[in-house]
Amino acid sequence: MRPTCRATLAFCMLSLSTLANAGNLPVGFTVGYNEAWIENNYGNWLASNPFFGLPSAFPSSFACCANNSALSAMLLGMGQGKAKVVRIFLFPAVQGLKIDTSVTSPSSTAVTMTKGLTGDFLTNLESLFKWVRQYNLTHPNLKLYITALNGVDMNVVTASNNPALHLYYQRLLTNSAEINAYDTLVLEPVLNLMSSYQDVIYAFDLINEIEGAINAGYISWSGARTWISNVAYAINHLSQFQWLPVTSTAGYSYPVQEVTFGFFTGLNLNFYDVHIYTDTGTYSGQTALCSKVASDRLAIVLGEFGQHSSTVSDSIQNTAATNFLKGASTSCFSGALAWKYEGTSGEPWYSYLYVNLPVPPAGGTLLVPPCPAQQPGLPPSVQVPGPAPAGLACARPAYTTIQNFALGVSQLSAAEPKAKSTDATGAPAVDTTSLTDGEVAQVAHVASQIDVANAKLALDRSSNGLVRAFAATTLNDYAAADARALSSLRSANINPQDNAISQSLIGAASEHAQQLSQLSGAAFDEAYARNELAFHVLISGAMEMTLIPSAQSPQVKSVLQRELGLFQKHLQEARELVGQLDTSTYLPLPPPKQR
């Protein structure tokens, strides 16, 4: 039963008029960085982590407002990079959360695992807010884009490698009592604190890339939509939080297509956010995406962008940053944030700058000790941050790669950006999810053909028996299903018709195939399996939530229902394949980017 509405973050179903004054993003185009966590302190950068027994790494030099601290150097560096927004994660690896691990049932509602925030969490978070407010007194205004949960954590935690945390995430996404405890004991105190520092807050992200939870099997897309919608309502229905723009970010392999298909439409969000990684800074599907955004009359930001290849390269980084920024600013986007300001030892190619002070700041310690300049010609495996062992190099030399982002900003089109979709008085855009039967049929046909092509690529490049068996099965199944579908459509005089969504799928599939073709061995096998999982999640969700509801002809609906069953069957098989190929254990370390 849904609780009665009251002045807390309990779930309440409200009329749309209740949200009429919900928060909006700043006017104009805004640029920024992701600095989701500091260095490799992923699970304790801001507060202690009792679940993993980690003390807080939040340095004493961060306490507002000492001079010459490491944080001051970082903020000044971000300012040099033209940043106006910095995105941070609140609860990576359940940092700052008190969790009762004695609960063992996923469905029990009598007792919840969420017990609140650690004693140092709000204190440290407020110190960060004060620090940014102090910085803004003498520098261009900087705002924080705050992300609560991380779906990528949920993707790497399994019932085998961490059963207690897996159970907590399962309950947090599906158990109404657990969700209400999280809303009341965790989100509400955080939001109350944020409300006292509205001048330094850009927006609030409920969960980074919820696709991680979907791919791992915690919930379906339908369940994810329910979770996002309810938590967003729980925030937006209270007048004291209606100043705050709320979103849930889209990432992994097909974020552009997810938003275009309408997966995030109607979820009480104030704007959309997609995460895209390519070496060229360009991607397929932008036209259809912007049409959908305009139809929904919401803003959209490029919340993460960066290169795709795992190579430390100023040239690749500069090309990606420049083109992403130019493309976003001249289309429908309201902002773009680079990933990541200072990198980690596991993925140094993303870093724009390491804090590399020559001497410790007064009264504090260095974030990263000095190290020699980057040595050219070394392979990525030895391009590591921090003090360089003999013969190795820093991930990035100081004050060089930061220019890549600044250069991209300086090359933004001098022309005024195109009108944003938040203009409710503008002419209505075409909703690309309003498809004819012929267009629906074409999307289904393209989806089958894409997976046939993926299977052929795997059979050509992989020697792994599990991968080859999966690829052979999908090749045969989708080729046969597509032939039957086309025959049924011809008998009903329905001809597949090309459209923006089918073209978006073709383009995205081509980009992924090109990336896969550059891999071999175990790296190919794992990337292929993860791409298959993401693609089957996408198409299953699209058929269930968009294509089947859009179809008018009984024949088209029947074809789609059969193909939905096939995609759902292979989705589960792809999930099992990913699990069979993944032998990693979960520690509170930065999980690798899923692109």
N, C-alpha and C positions, 0 to 999 in steps of 0.2 A: 504494500500500500504506500502511496506517495504521501510523505509527511505534510502536515499543514504548513502553509507559508508563514514564515516568521522572520525576524530580523537577524538571521544567521544564514550560513551557506547551506541550507537544506534545499532539496530539490523542490521546485515549484513550477508548475506549468502556467505560463503567463501569456497574455495577449501581446501581439507585436507592438502595440502602442506603448507598452510598458518600457520598451527598449528604445523609444524614439530619441532619447538624449544620450544614447550610448556613445562611448568615446570614439574619436576619429584621429587618424594619423595627422602629423603636421602637414601643412600645405606645401607643395613643391616636392622636389626630388632630394632625398637625403641619402648620404653615403656613410658607411661605417665599417667596423671590424667585428668579427666574432672573437671574443676572448673568454670562451665558455668556462675555462678553468685555467689556473696559473701553473705553468710548467707541467711536470708530471704528477702534481698533487691532485689527481682526478677526483678521488673519493673523499678528500678532506681539505680542499683548497680554502674553503670558507668557514667550515665548522668541523667539530669532531664527528666521528663516525662510529658509534657504538656497535653497529652490526658487524663491522670488520675490525673493531678494536683499534681504531686509528685516532690519535690526538689531532687537534686542529693544526693545520699548517699555516693558518692565517697569521702573517708576520706581525710582530709588535710594532714594526715600523709603519704598518698600515693604519694604526690607530690615529684618527683624525686629531690634529692636523699638523704633524711634525714637518719640518722642512727637509727637502732633499731626499725623500724616501724613494725606494724602488718604485712604488706605485706612481709617485710624481713623475719619475722618468718615463714610465710606461704611458701615462696620460699625455705627457708632452710629445712623446713619439707618435702617438695616435693623432694628436693634433697636427703634427708635421705631415701626416698622411691624409689630412683633410677630413678626418672622421668627425661626424656629428652624433653617431650612435655606436654604442658598444653592447654586444649581446653576451650575457652571462648565464650559466646554468646554476640553479639553486640546489638540486638534489641528485647530482650524479652519483651513481653507486650508493644511493640512499644516504648520502651525506646529510647530517643534521636531523635525521629522523630517529625517533625512538620507536622500536618495533618489538612486539612481544612474540618471540619465536615458540612459545609454548602452545600456541594455537596450531592445530594440525588439520582442521577441516576446511575445504574451500568454500563450503556452503553455509557453515554455521554463522548465525547472526547474533548469538547471545553475547559473544566476546569478540572484540576486534583486535587486530594486530597493531594498528596505528595507535600510538599512545601520545603523540605530540612531537614537539621540537626539542632538540637538545638545548641545554641552558645557555650555550654560547652562540646559538644560531642568530637570533634576532639582534643581539648585541653587535656581532660582527657585521651583519648585513647593514645595520644602521650606521656603523662606522664607514662602510663603503659609500653609503648614500651621502653622508656628511662630507666625505672626501671629495666626491664629485661636485657637490654643491660649492665647496671651498675652491676647487679648481676653476669652476665657472665664474668666480668673481673676477678673475684676471685673464680668462681665455674665452674663446668662442664656446657657447653653450654646448655641453655634451650631455647626452641622455642615455639611460640604461634600458636595454631591451631584455626583459627577464623571462627565462624559460624555467618552468618548474620541473617536470619529469623528463626522462630521456628514454624514448622508445628503443633506441639502439641498445641500451642496457638490457631491456626485456628480450631482445633478439638473441643475445649471447648467453643469457642465464637459462639453464635447462633444469629439469627435474633431477638430472644426474649430477651436474657439476655444482649445483647449489640448491638443493631441494627447498630449504626454508625461504630463500629469497624468491625462488620461482613461485612458491605458494603465495607469498605476499603480493607479487605482481598480479597473479591470477585473481586474487581476491580484490585487489585495488581496481581492477578493470571490470569485474563481473558481480561482485557481492555488494548489494545496496548498503548494508550496514557499514562495510569497510569504506565505501566511497563517501558516505556521510561523515564517518570519523575523520577521514582525510580532509574533507571540505572544512569541517568545523575546527579540528585541532591543528591543522597544518596551514591550509590555504587562508583561512580567515585572519589569523594573526599576521601572516605575511602581507596580505592585502591591506590590513589596517595600518601597518607600518608604511607601506608604499603610499597610502593616501596622505600621509604627513610629509611626503617628499615628492609630490606630483611634479614639481619643477625639474626633477632629474629623471623622470620615468618616461620612456618612449612608448612601450606597449608590454603586453603580457602574453606569453605563449604557454598554453596548458600542458602540452607535451611535444617534445621534439620528435618528429618523424614517427608517428604512431604505427606506420607500416611495419616497424620492427616487431611490435606486439602481434600484428596480424600475421606476418610471415612465420613467426614462431608458433602460431596456433593458439594463442591465448583467447583471441576473439576473431570474428569475421569482420568484413567491412561494415556489415549492418550493425554489429555490436559496437564497433568503433564509433560509428556515427551517433549511436545512442549515447555512448559515454561522453563524447565531445559536446553534444547538444545539451545534455543534462548539466555538466559541470559549467559550461558557458552560461546557461540560464541561472545557475546557482550564484554566479558572480554578478551578472548583468541585472538581475531583478532588484538588487539593493541599490538604493539611490546613492549611497556613499561611494559606490564603485563604478557608477555609470560614466565617470570621466575616463575610465581606463579602456583603451582599445585591446580587445581580446582576440586571439587566434589560436589555431593548432597547425603546426607546420607540416608540409608535405615534402618527403624526401625519397631516399632509396633510388630505385632505377627509373621510375616512371611518374614523377610528381606532376609534370606538365599535363600528361594525359589524365591523371586522376582528377585534377581540378577541372579540366575540360569536360570530362565525363560527368561532372557534377557531384563527385564524392563528398565534397566539402560544402555543397550548397544547402542552405536552409538549416544550418546548425547553430544559429545565434552568434555567429562570429562577426567581428567588425571589419576584418580584412583577411586576405589570403596571404600565404607565405610559401614559396617553393624554393627548393635547394637543388642547384644544378652544377655539375662538374664536367667541363670539357676543356681540352687543350686550346681549342680555337676561340672559346668564349662565345660560340654560337650554338644553336640547338634547334631541333625540329619542333614544330607545333606552336610557335609563338603567336601566329595570327589567330589560330583557333582558340588558344588560351585567352588572348586579349578580348576576343569576341565574347567568350563566356563570362569573363570578369565584368565587361561592360553590361552584359545582360543582367547579371546579378547585382549590379550597381554597388560593388564593393571595391575597395582599394586592394592592391597586391604589392608585395615587396619580394625581392630576391634575397631571402634571408640568409642564404649561404651561396657563395659562388667560389670556384677555384679550378685549378687545373685537374685533369683526370690522371695523367701519367704519374708514376711514382719515381720521378726524377727531379733532383735538385737542379733547377734551371731558371736563371733570371729571365731568359728569353721566353720560355714557355709561360712563366708566371706573368710577365708583362703583357704578352699577347692576350692571355685569358682575361686578365684584369681590365685591360683597355676595352676589349670588345664586349665583355659582359656589361661594363658600366655604360658604354655608348648605347648598346642595344636596349638596356633597361630604361635609360633616361629618355630615349626617343620613342618609346612605345607606351605601354599601359602601366608601367611600374612606378610606384611612389618612393622607392628606395632600393638600395643594394648594399649588402654587407659581405666583405671578403672573409673567407676562412683561411687561415686563422692568424691573428696578429703575431703572437710568438708561438712557435711550434712545439712539438714534443719529440722525444727521441725516436718514437716509433714511426712518425710520419713527418720528417723534417721538410719535405718538399712544399708543404703548405705554408710554412712560416714566412712572414713578411719582415720580421725583425726579432732578434733576441736582445733582451736587455743585457748589455755587455759593459757595465760600468767599470772603469779602471780601478776605482777604490770603493770600499763600502760606503754607503750613505751614512751621514751623521746619525748615530744612535741606532743603526739598523744593520741589516745584512744584505748581501747581494742575492738577487734572484738567480742569476747565472754567473758563475765566476768567469773572469776573463779567459779567453782562449784564442789561439792563433787564427788568422784569416783563413777563409775557405780556400782549400787547395784545389786547383782545377784538375779534372781528369779522374777523380776518384769515383768509384761506383756508389750508387745510393746507399748500399748496405753499410758503408763505412762513413757516410756523411751524418755524423751524430752531433747532438748539441752538448753544451757544457764543456768542462775541461777536456781537451782533446788528448787521448792516449797517443803514445808515440806513433807517428806516421799517419794519424787520422786528422780530420778537420772539423771545424765547427759547421753546423748546418747552414748558417748564413753569416756573412760578414756584416758588421754593424753599419747602419746608415747607407746601405746600397740598395737592397731590395725593397726597402720602404718606399723608394722612389717609384717603383712599379705602380703601386696603388695611386700615388700622387700624380704620376704621369697619366694614368687612366682617367682620373678626375679632370685633369687639365685639358684632356682631349674630348671631353663631353661636347656634344653638339652645342654650338652657340645659339641655335634656334630654340625657341620656347618649346618645352616638352609638349607632346600631344595631350589633349584633354584627358584627364583621368576618369575612371569609371565611377568615381564617387560623386560626380556631378549629377544629382538626381533630377535636374531640370533638362539634361541633354536628351537628344533623340535616342530612342531605345535601340540597342544593338541586337543583332541576330543571335539567338541562343543556339549554339551549335549542337546542343543535345536534343533539339527538336528535329528529329530525323524522319524522313519518309521510309516506307518499307524497303524500297530499293537501296537507300543509304544504310539502313540497319543491316540488310543482307550483305552489303559490301564490307562493312566493318567486321562481321562474323567471318566472311570469306578471307579477308586480309589476316585476321588473327590466326586462322588455321594455316595459311600459307607461311606466315612468319615462323610458326613453330616447326613446320616441315623443314624450312631453311635452317633453323637452329639445330635441328636433329642431324641434318646432313653435315653441318659444320662440325658437330661433336664426333660423328662417326669418322670424319676425315682426320681429326686432330687428336683424339683421345685414344689411349690404349687401356684405360681403366675399365674393367669388366662391368662394374656397376653403372658407370656413365654410359657405356655403349649399350647396355641392355635397356636403360631408360630411353636413350635416344632412338633406338630401333623401334621400341613400342610406340613412342609418340609419333614417329615418322609414319608408321603404318596406320595408326588410329586416325590421325588428323587428315592424312591424304584420303583415306576411305570416307571419313565423315564429311569432308568438303565436297567430294564427288557426289555423295548422296544428297547433300544440301542443295547443290547447284541443280541437280536433276529435279528435286522437289519444287524448287523455285521456278524452273522453266515450265513445269507442268501447270503452275499457277499463273503463268505469264508475268512473273516478277523478275525484273532484270536488276542485278546489283549496279548501284550508281556510286561513282566516286564522290567523296565529300571531304570536308576539312578534317574530320576525326580520323577517317581511314588514312588520309595522307599523313596526319600526325603520327599514327601508329607505324606506318611504313618508314618514315624518317627516323623515328626513335629506334626502331628495330635495326635499321641500317647502321646507326651510330654504335649500338651495342655489339653488333656483329663485327664491326671494324675493330672495336676495342678487344673483343675476344680473340680475333684472328692474330693479334700481336702476342698472345700468350701461348704457353705450351706446358706439358706435363701436369703436375699437381695444381699449379696456378690456374691453368685453363680449366681443369676439372671443377675446381671449387667455384670459379667465376661463372662457368656455364651453369652449374647447379643452382647458384644463387639467382642468376638471371632468369632461369626457368621458373623458379619459385615466385619471384616478383612478377613475372609476366602472367603466370597463371592466376595469381591473386588479383592482378589488374583486370584480366579478361573475365574471370568469374564474377567479380564485383560489377563490372560494366554490364554484363549480360543480365545479372539479377536486378540491378538498380536502375539501369538506363535503357538498354536495348530492348529487353522483353516488354517493359512498360510502354516504350515508344511504338512498338509494332502494332499495326492495325489488323493485318491479315492473319487469320487463323493458321495458314500454312507457315508464315514467317515465325509466328510464336512457337509453333510445333518444332520447327527446325532449331530455333534458339534453345528451347527447353532440352532437346537431345544434346546439343553441343555444350550447354551448361553442365549437364551431368558428366560429360566427358572431361571438360576442363576441371571440374571439381575433383574427379577421380585422379587425374594426373597432378593436380595441385598437392594432394596428400602424398603422392609418390615423390614429387619433387621435394617436399618438406622432409620426407624420410631420407632421400638421397643427400640432402644438405647435412642432415644429422650424421649420416654414415661417413661422410667425408671430413667432418669437423671433429677433431680430437682435442680441441683446446679446452682448458679449464678456465673458470671465471675468477678473476681477481679484481679488486677495485682499481683497475688501470683503464686508461682511455681506450675504449673499444675502437677497432679500425673503422674508418669511414666506409659506409655501404653506398656505392655509387652506381 
